[in-house]
Amino acid sequence: MTVSENPADTRCSNDRALQRLYTADPVLVDVRPAIEALPGMTRDTVLVSGPPLPWSEYTGGQRRAILGGVVHEGLAADSDEAELLLSRGVVRVDGCHDFGCVGSVAGITTASMPVLVVEDAESGHRGHCTLFEGETRGRLNYGVFDPAVDANLRYLAEVIRPLLAAVVRASGGIPLKPIMERALRQGDELHSRTAASSLLFLRQIAPALLDLPPADARVLMAYLTAGDYFFLRPAMAASKSMADRMSGVRGSTVVTAMAFSCKEFGIRVAGLGNRWIRGPLPNVETSHFFPGFTRDDIEVMGGESVITEVCGLGAFAQANALSLQAYHGGSADSMIDRNLQMYEITAGEHPSFTLPVFGYRGSPAGIDVAKVAETGITPAMNVALAAKSGGQIGAGSFRAPLAPFARAAELLAASS
Amino acid sequence: MTVSENPADTRCSNDRALQRLYTADPVLVDVRPAIEALPGMTRDTVLVSGPPLPWSEYTGGQRRAILGGVVHEGLAADSDEAELLLSRGVVRVDGCHDFGCVGSVAGITTASMPVLVVEDAESGHRGHCTLFEGETRGRLNYGVFDPAVDANLRYLAEVIRPLLAAVVRASGGIPLKPIMERALRQGDELHSRTAASSLLFLRQIAPALLDLPPADARVLMAYLTAGDYFFLRPAMAASKSMADRMSGVRGSTVVTAMAFSCKEFGIRVAGLGNRWIRGPLPNVETSHFFPGFTRDDIEVMGGESVITEVCGLGAFAQANALSLQAYHGGSADSMIDRNLQMYEITAGEHPSFTLPVFGYRGSPAGIDVAKVAETGITPAMNVALAAKSGGQIGAGSFRAPLAPFARAAELLAASS
């Protein structure tokens, strides 16, 4: 199937989109409450992962997380009141992506929550993402809301946000692309593995961190070094700012967003603007569980961290992060094969995001819906796994469904 | 060629040696002046890399570095006086290895120089190594001595040593093995690449570092984050403490040290104690140069960082650090092949130093002189390259000469 009457036109459009991706220069410029940072955000809005749905269609952990968000935000005294407000539309649910934001797992983003503000220095496009909740099993974005989760979110907003913002501003902004490029040579793929990038970030802010009052420096350092996942959120916000630059390029068949809710998977494509092309949830291709859990425990609660895959990271750079086989299952060879396969469905190779294992070849970047439709190969995605009972229980590699890519290719072909 | 009448005996001896390597638990416990830390050290001794030679046989950059060391130590006013004292034996030159120490490149270690003190918590064996001089081209260990090099060495001794020692002691010692294990999953092979381990070390000492007066914390942080090679020295000292544990195991054909001076390469073997078996210098197998330099500029000034290869690191774990192809030449495939080849000449596989690219197989560990002699395959070594004119000019992969391994195998066979 050809998308355009003239394939050369599509190639030009895709090259134009990819140039925007390649030249993007994401810089972390601030950390602000969502209400201040996100265009269009209101006090009574709860942003969530995935192509937006009516409130009634959110189920399981993502539904619980939305209710928790409403209570955390002080809009309702308890879950029952939150239900009422949501069903009456007094509190509305909307999609992160429409607010310049991406969500992790359930993706709950409410007005008072701190978001990382990443600006593409080339275009001014901004991407945002909330902060990592920490390594406890109980996290709002994994469908858990209780007093400990609530207190932790408050701690992030009241203690961590001002300190991190002060350090980021005092540093004059933190250029993220150099960190991302280096981290790819240090075993990160910048989605399921951010161990190196988290430490490279720490090194970058160290001078400003040491200018804080010592007690504050200790608090911030403890947060930043508590686990290996701090940098996932900067990587997500950076990816959002980069991917959004490609949006609206006429005739381009390149994907600008992938996201899923508890119910659906959806994509956006450069030549189709902000429209979501929806399909069924992804399949679990490989998985690995923390002790005591099995495949039967998995519940999909949403997720937009796959914006990293859209930019040639995550599963598209997994051959750089072979240690992940112990985290999300599979073998070194299968990870390398899966990574190579992604070259068959991408329109380009990222000149800065390189894969030493392939002789420094650029990572496959710019998922091309036409190539996906033609080959039947769909994007791989490295994801964390949530439990029906809430909390993270492991990690895995997902495969996107074919339908939305095929549909998008048809729509673009029809409109060309 | 069989080394022992009964190969099972050799196998048992090698297993015994390897158990000592595998169970070692190196901890950085202090940073002290060499005169205080190294058993047998005196004010008028200059320690250098390689099986020791008479003073008259040191040439080129290593000779210049020795003279610089004598002047730096205040034993002579200038190079001419240093020459005189050395030729008269008033100042003596000796090998680092005999003082529980390993040297980088020329390996100059004088009384006042700070050394990292690494103790194997299992056996009490200690290994030592001086501090990284920084990323300037002019470094004593690369054959350069001038007022800037002298001032930098003084800065390390007077400013950095006390601060680093305070932080290490306040931390109650820094266990190095967990850092090394993790770093291997983050793109380090812990010889030519220590980018991840240097940051993991920083994370480990962060709490103690923040307890320093802020001005001091800034100074130490600046030193630790100035480049990517801080951790090479802890890795070397740790490797020395681990390798020495294997020394003296009767009948074992496992190598406990490799080292070279400007003139010779030598090895020590567990079953032969502290005796050096000497041979010609290694060959350059791959190389890569900083702009403006070529293979003709290379001068070998010595080096004992190959103690890491003795422990299953460096070239023996290079498949974990494929980004090094851009630093020391070669391709991803040739690095993987060379790493696999090392399994043919080693007696074991390190249970803690693992290679995700080989499905978490343990790194080839315990170079077996009998296997080297039998196969003709000699150890690969990742090294930095020095220039005839002084300074680092690139990096490469060396191959050890066959002769000393063959000779050691003969000696062990004769003694069994």
Interface residues (C-beta under 8 A of the other chain):
Chain A: R182 R185 Q186 G187 D188 A195 A196 L199 L200 L202 R203 A206 P207 L210 D211 P214 A217 R218 M221 A222 T225 L322 S323 Q325 A326 S331 A332 P356 V357 F358 G359 Y360
Chain B: R182 R185 Q186 G187 D188 A195 A196 L199 L200 L202 R203 A206 P207 L210 D211 P214 A217 R218 M221 A222 T225 L322 S323 Q325 A326 S331 A332 P356 V357 F358 G359 Y360
